[in-house]
Amino acid sequence: MSVGRVHFHVLARFPQHNPRHFIGLAKKESSVYLKQRGHAPAGGLWGERCECVPVSDLDHFGEAFKYILDHAKQGSAVWKEPTRSQPDDAFPDPDGLLVE
């Protein structure tokens, strides 16, 4: 996951093949938290919706993973789970989604 000044990227699996629902909940909760502490800009913190791209194969997974990690060079905060850099099971995986 990378979180920058104006956007974030995440490579994750979501229940029920519904990443927008769960990303929406995370955006809502983080927005409320930051507004309560005076850290959210006027007019809102997040844009509407998000782009969700299913990961098609292992090469796509690797490219997406590297793309996300490369955002550290642009000043984004980057988190990588140290014990797992690729999925345990075979692709294509309809639950493996890149959210941009």
SEPA-793308 format. One record per residue (C-alpha): residue number from 1; residue in one letter; x, y, z. Coordinates in Angstrom, 1 decimal, always signed. Last residue first. Layout:
residues N
+------+------+--------+--------+--------+
! resi ! resn !      X !      Y !      Z !
+------+------+--------+--------+--------+
!  NUM !    A !      X !      Y !      Z !
...
+------+------+--------+--------+--------+
end
This chain:
residues 100
+------+------+--------+--------+--------+
! resi ! resn !      X !      Y !      Z !
+------+------+--------+--------+--------+
!  100 !    E !   -5.9 !   +3.0 !   -7.7 !
!   99 !    V !   -7.1 !   -0.3 !   -6.4 !
!   98 !    L !   -5.3 !   -3.5 !   -7.6 !
!   97 !    L !   -7.4 !   -6.5 !   -7.0 !
!   96 !    G !   -6.8 !  -10.1 !   -6.2 !
!   95 !    D !  -10.2 !  -11.6 !   -5.5 !
!   94 !    P !  -10.7 !  -12.7 !   -9.1 !
!   93 !    D !   -7.5 !  -14.7 !   -8.9 !
!   92 !    P !   -5.9 !  -15.7 !  -12.2 !
!   91 !    F !   -3.7 !  -16.8 !  -10.7 !
!   90 !    A !   -2.4 !  -19.6 !   -8.5 !
!   89 !    D !   -2.3 !  -19.7 !   -4.7 !
!   88 !    D !   +0.1 !  -18.2 !   -2.1 !
!   87 !    P !   -0.1 !  -14.7 !   -3.4 !
!   86 !    Q !   +3.0 !  -12.6 !   -3.8 !
!   85 !    S !   +5.2 !  -10.5 !   -1.5 !
!   84 !    R !   +4.3 !  -12.1 !   +1.8 !
!   83 !    T !   +6.3 !  -12.0 !   +5.0 !
!   82 !    P !   +7.3 !   -8.3 !   +5.0 !
!   81 !    E !   +3.8 !   -6.9 !   +4.4 !
!   80 !    K !   +4.8 !   -3.8 !   +2.5 !
!   79 !    W !   +3.8 !   -0.3 !   +3.6 !
!   78 !    V !   +4.7 !   +2.8 !   +1.6 !
!   77 !    A !   +4.3 !   +6.4 !   +2.7 !
!   76 !    S !   +4.5 !   +8.5 !   -0.4 !
!   75 !    G !   +7.4 !  +10.9 !   -1.0 !
!   74 !    Q !   +7.7 !  +10.4 !   -4.8 !
!   73 !    K !  +10.4 !   +7.8 !   -4.4 !
!   72 !    A !   +8.1 !   +5.9 !   -2.0 !
!   71 !    H !   +5.7 !   +5.6 !   -5.0 !
!   70 !    D !   +8.0 !   +2.9 !   -6.3 !
!   69 !    L !   +6.5 !   +0.4 !   -3.9 !
!   68 !    I !   +3.1 !   +0.7 !   -5.6 !
!   67 !    Y !   +4.5 !   +0.3 !   -9.1 !
!   66 !    K !   +6.6 !   -2.7 !   -7.9 !
!   65 !    F !   +3.6 !   -4.5 !   -6.6 !
!   64 !    A !   +1.5 !   -3.7 !   -9.7 !
!   63 !    E !   +4.3 !   -5.1 !  -11.9 !
!   62 !    G !   +4.6 !   -8.2 !   -9.8 !
!   61 !    F !   +0.9 !   -8.9 !   -9.8 !
!   60 !    H !   +0.7 !   -8.3 !  -13.5 !
!   59 !    D !   +3.4 !  -10.9 !  -14.0 !
!   58 !    L !   +1.6 !  -13.3 !  -11.7 !
!   57 !    D !   -1.7 !  -13.1 !  -13.7 !
!   56 !    S !   -4.8 !  -11.0 !  -14.3 !
!   55 !    V !   -4.9 !   -8.7 !  -11.3 !
!   54 !    P !   -8.4 !   -7.1 !  -11.3 !
!   53 !    V !   -8.3 !   -3.3 !  -11.6 !
!   52 !    C !  -10.4 !   -1.2 !   -9.3 !
!   51 !    E !  -10.6 !   +2.5 !   -9.9 !
!   50 !    C !  -12.0 !   +4.5 !   -7.0 !
!   49 !    R !  -15.2 !   +6.1 !   -6.0 !
!   48 !    E !  -15.6 !   +9.8 !   -5.1 !
!   47 !    G !  -12.6 !  +11.9 !   -4.2 !
!   46 !    W !  -11.2 !  +11.8 !   -0.7 !
!   45 !    L !  -10.5 !  +14.5 !   +2.0 !
!   44 !    G !  -13.4 !  +16.8 !   +1.9 !
!   43 !    G !  -14.4 !  +20.3 !   +1.2 !
!   42 !    A !  -12.2 !  +21.9 !   +3.8 !
!   41 !    P !   -9.0 !  +20.0 !   +4.2 !
!   40 !    A !   -8.7 !  +17.2 !   +6.8 !
!   39 !    H !   -6.2 !  +17.5 !   +9.7 !
!   38 !    G !   -8.4 !  +19.1 !  +12.3 !
!   37 !    R !   -8.4 !  +16.2 !  +14.7 !
!   36 !    Q !  -12.1 !  +15.4 !  +14.3 !
!   35 !    K !  -11.7 !  +15.9 !  +10.5 !
!   34 !    L !   -8.8 !  +13.3 !  +10.4 !
!   33 !    Y !  -10.9 !  +10.6 !  +12.2 !
!   32 !    V !  -14.0 !  +11.3 !  +10.1 !
!   31 !    S !  -12.0 !  +11.1 !   +6.9 !
!   30 !    S !  -10.2 !   +7.9 !   +7.9 !
!   29 !    E !  -13.6 !   +6.2 !   +8.7 !
!   28 !    K !  -15.2 !   +7.3 !   +5.4 !
!   27 !    K !  -12.2 !   +6.4 !   +3.3 !
!   26 !    A !  -11.9 !   +3.0 !   +4.9 !
!   25 !    L !  -15.6 !   +2.3 !   +4.5 !
!   24 !    G !  -15.4 !   +3.4 !   +0.8 !
!   23 !    I !  -12.4 !   +1.1 !   +0.3 !
!   22 !    F !  -14.5 !   -1.7 !   +1.7 !
!   21 !    H !  -17.5 !   -1.1 !   -0.6 !
!   20 !    R !  -15.3 !   -0.3 !   -3.6 !
!   19 !    P !  -13.4 !   -3.6 !   -3.2 !
!   18 !    N !  -16.5 !   -5.8 !   -3.8 !
!   17 !    H !  -15.4 !   -9.3 !   -5.0 !
!   16 !    Q !  -17.4 !  -10.7 !   -2.0 !
!   15 !    P !  -14.5 !  -10.1 !   +0.4 !
!   14 !    F !  -11.5 !   -8.1 !   -0.8 !
!   13 !    R !   -8.0 !   -9.1 !   -1.7 !
!   12 !    A !   -5.3 !   -6.5 !   -1.7 !
!   11 !    L !   -2.9 !   -4.4 !   -3.8 !
!   10 !    V !   -3.4 !   -0.8 !   -2.6 !
!    9 !    H !   -2.7 !   +2.5 !   -4.1 !
!    8 !    F !   -3.3 !   +6.0 !   -2.6 !
!    7 !    H !   -4.0 !   +9.5 !   -3.7 !
!    6 !    V !   -3.4 !  +13.2 !   -3.1 !
!    5 !    R !   -0.5 !  +13.6 !   -0.6 !
!    4 !    G !   +0.6 !  +10.0 !   -1.0 !
!    3 !    V !   -0.4 !   +6.7 !   +0.6 !
!    2 !    S !   +1.2 !   +3.5 !   -0.7 !
!    1 !    M !   +0.0 !   +0.0 !   +0.0 !
+------+------+--------+--------+--------+
end
